[in-house]
Amino acid sequence: MRPLPLLARWLVAAAAPPDDRLSIVSDLEDEAAAMAREAGVAAARRWSAMQAMRSVPPLLASRLSIAATATRRASMQIWQGWRADARVALRRLRQTPGFTAVCVATLALGIGGNTAVFTLIDRVILEPLPVPRPSELYRLGDTDACCVNTGLEGSFSLFSYDLYRYLQPTVPEFRDLAAFQANVRTVLLGYPDPDAASETLESQYVSGNYFQMLELGPAAGRLIQPADDAPAAAAVAVLSHRAWSQRFGARPDVVGTAVTLNGVPATIVGVAPRDFYGETLRPNPPDVWIPLSNEPRLQPMARLLEAKSSHWLYIIGRLKPGVDAASLQPRLTAAVQRWVTATVTLSNQEQQDVPRQHVAVVSARTGVSSMRDAVAPSLRLLQLLAGAVLLIACANLANLLLVRGMGRRVETAVRVALGAPRSRLAAEWLVESLLLALAGGAAGMAVAVLGARAIIAIVFRGAAVIPIDPSPSPLVLGFAVAASLLTGAVFGCAPAWIGSRSDPVDAMRSGGRTTSERGSRLRRALLAVQVALSLVLVSCAGLLARSLANLQAQDFGFRVEGRYAAAFAPSIGVIPADRLAATYADMQQRLLHVGGVRNVAFSLYSPMSGDNWSSLITVDGHRPDERLMASWNRVSPRYFDTTGTPVVRGRAIDERDGPDAPLVAVVNQRFARTFFGNDDPIGRHIGFASSQGGDRTFAIVGIVGDVKYQNAREPAYPTFFLPFLQRPRAASGAAAPLDRSQFPQALEIEAAAAPASLAGDLRRELARVDRRLTIRQLVTMQDQVSGHFNAERLIARLAMVFGGVALLLACLGLYGLTAHAVARRTREIGIRMAIGASRPAILETVLRGAFGHLALGLALGAPAALAAGRLLQSTLFGVSGQDPSVLAVAVVLLAVAAGVAALLPARRASSIDPVQALRGD
Amino acid sequence: MAKGDLLGEFELYVMLALAHLGSEAYGAAIRREIAQRTGRDAVIGAVYATLARLEAKHLVRHALSDPVPVPGGRARKCFRLTPAGERALAESTSMLGRMMKGWRPRQAE
């Protein structure tokens, strides 16, 4: 029997570091043998076994620490290797500042553009509401139906207060179901002290459980609670944090202040949290939230709360966890249909529509998405454009890096010949590319921040408050860094790989003047891609610019020069019925006397303000159960004159159309064509489908030209105009009570040369009529119209910027390629000139080569541009996506620019001194 | 010896054993020396682990004896103190001596 058991030997051998294995095992053997001699084999075996077992822990520990030290040393070496590479790379980059600058600038534009667009997409589309667990929020209804609807909606998105209360108990799966006004309206905030100035705030009515549903805590005071929404509760209001800071100086004593809202006493009870802008992303978010129960008191003309069939509320609720939102849809749909049948008086036509009424339940994680939906397609388009620019930038970068690689062939060859491993060289170049890419990414961040700010400023132009924070989020920063690293890695690898493959002998022999076929072909392919993409971008930019120009220059049907528009503060609703006629006449008289004013009028809404009122109507000669829909507006005397709307036949609304005069209406040409065909509408009667009995129809007394009020891309809607003071009479002869449509919301002014004080003068005169009357937002009609096209203008401008950048990059690429070709063929050109070629001939040769590349790119790009145009078709106005003239202009533009770019090196080629060329090597 | 780089107890024993053994010694000899002098059975694995640590601190070094003529045979390690190791040993032991001066272990009662 052996003195050293096999197991012991194996244990120790396994645990020991390889270097010590033999030593330890030998030592153990020796000692075991010695012990066997002294104390016998059995004792020796026992002792060896014990030694082996107790040796395992220290040996393993020793091994681990050796391994750790080795790893540390190895990673230190790797780290220092990279640092050395980085140092070398930085030095190289500093030595060629022009090259470095161009690379960094190229990348900065490409990455910056993409990051800017991505920032916006993150903030506008992806960012959830600043409330706890936003994914629990769901909205009833999926359309943007703002702002007040009567009748059936199909997909119910707006709800009346009555309908809201009806639906609440049918869905107990919602922990809280809150309702809130769909839009934001101004409210006049006053103070008990009659001398204190009042101000207008944007306000929104919300249900008592609104803040409870959102699970928000106040920044000061308290938030609206269910108890505040009771009919008899005292009026309270909650300020937004922004309003509190900017309008009230963030004073803590604002909480508890007694104020008046539209003349009604109320108390400010608290301030909302800092980041909360409401549940909808919009310019001009609410400054103050008011419980729903106060609406009838504050808006006596509207009293929407009590109107069972006026749908003006959006509904959002917090769903209990584990509930499937879609499963609630059938129940809600059935409930709405029951409510409609029981509550609304339906025409025969509408009866048939009842089964179509339904309620969709959609996620409200990002809140109500009306603005998002409007802006999202533009942002996606921007993403594509920015992506194209990034591609071009990357192609440019690759080209530049390849050129640099070629330029180093001699150096590379020498190093390879001296024994440098190719992987080492490749690694060095890769580090250089990564450094360039990171620098480009950093510069790109600056471009991104500025770009995002600029874009937001344009999108929200004219807004007093911009609720989007344009600084990039960590997600966006990460995106930018990842994009730059990826770019650097991908486009640094190719040149590195190609360069390290160069045959040293070949390189040294020709002095680095011949390029390998492979590199040259890759460069030409890259250039063709660049040219093609540039053509697409320039062509798209041209299409969008043309479309914008068409939109803005079109004839809207009214005169824009010398016209102004303003909005009345809602306090106008305080004028009592018996003083209405006198007040309106007084207003027009006084305002006419303001300096510079030639004409004054008011209406419910002015042209191209984006507003539109429409209703179901009855028309003479049409069956009563036909569903006839038309837009309508109430206008004061001199309205058509002031807005420059031509009166085609008959007369305009004027002073004789008072409350006791026969009911009249004026229609536009589209209305006449739609409902009366070729017949003369003058003298015929129309009326609202909802009025019943008595003298309720209006006689048509005039026809005016078609004017666009809401949608710039479609022809004007059929519209009829009513005087402010006329109201259908009941059968008994009593006039119907005033409704809110009899109070103007818009003021129109025609002024020859408006003084800067126009707004102030107008306000002063209005105050003389009634202290509570005032206007806000006086703008020129031109601005009102232009403001309509903010999004289109943004897209067109950005497309032009991107197109310009693409063009520049493509030219840089062509310049580089041509210059390099010339440098490469210097000796050949020298020889040619020596044996008699003329300078123009050389010029022509070089240019022909350059144009060859250009032509290839254009041939690739033209069909792509046409395809892009087809994609854009839906956003274009007045121009076809495949308009050949736009494409032709783009081609010419590219050709000219490229021609200039190629001309410089070509001229240099033609002025080569043949002697120098042959001598130099 | 760097400041703060005190020798551990077992490290001291291993180095003392090497000092006693004079010239080079195999790990087995070191182990036996410690076992005989202290009366406690030292573990061969611990000895080797300590020797590796001491070698990393450049206090001992090893030489390889002639490779054993068997397949895969590696040379056997043979250790000795380096001059730095001897200095460290002298310093450590004198420090210990100074610490111990005037102290007597209490007799167990």
Chai-1 contact restraints between the chains, C-beta under 6 A:
chainA,res_idxA,chainB,res_idxB,connection_type,confidence,min_distance_angstrom,max_distance_angstrom,comment,restraint_id
A,D20,B,Y48,contact,1.0,0.0,6.0,A-B,restraint_1
A,L22,B,R74,contact,1.0,0.0,6.0,A-B,restraint_2
A,L22,B,R76,contact,1.0,0.0,6.0,A-B,restraint_3
A,S23,B,G27,contact,1.0,0.0,6.0,A-B,restraint_4
A,S23,B,R76,contact,1.0,0.0,6.0,A-B,restraint_5
A,S23,B,K77,contact,1.0,0.0,6.0,A-B,restraint_6
A,I24,B,Y48,contact,1.0,0.0,6.0,A-B,restraint_7
A,S26,B,R76,contact,1.0,0.0,6.0,A-B,restraint_8
A,D27,B,Y26,contact,1.0,0.0,6.0,A-B,restraint_9
A,D27,B,G27,contact,1.0,0.0,6.0,A-B,restraint_10
A,D27,B,A28,contact,1.0,0.0,6.0,A-B,restraint_11
A,D27,B,I44,contact,1.0,0.0,6.0,A-B,restraint_12
A,L28,B,I44,contact,1.0,0.0,6.0,A-B,restraint_13
A,D30,B,A28,contact,1.0,0.0,6.0,A-B,restraint_14
A,E31,B,A28,contact,1.0,0.0,6.0,A-B,restraint_15
A,Q51,B,I44,contact,1.0,0.0,6.0,A-B,restraint_16
A,R54,B,V43,contact,1.0,0.0,6.0,A-B,restraint_17
A,S55,B,V43,contact,1.0,0.0,6.0,A-B,restraint_18
A,S55,B,I44,contact,1.0,0.0,6.0,A-B,restraint_19
A,S55,B,G45,contact,1.0,0.0,6.0,A-B,restraint_20
A,P58,B,G45,contact,1.0,0.0,6.0,A-B,restraint_21
A,P58,B,A46,contact,1.0,0.0,6.0,A-B,restraint_22
A,P58,B,A49,contact,1.0,0.0,6.0,A-B,restraint_23
A,L59,B,G45,contact,1.0,0.0,6.0,A-B,restraint_24
A,L59,B,A49,contact,1.0,0.0,6.0,A-B,restraint_25
A,S62,B,A49,contact,1.0,0.0,6.0,A-B,restraint_26
A,S62,B,A52,contact,1.0,0.0,6.0,A-B,restraint_27
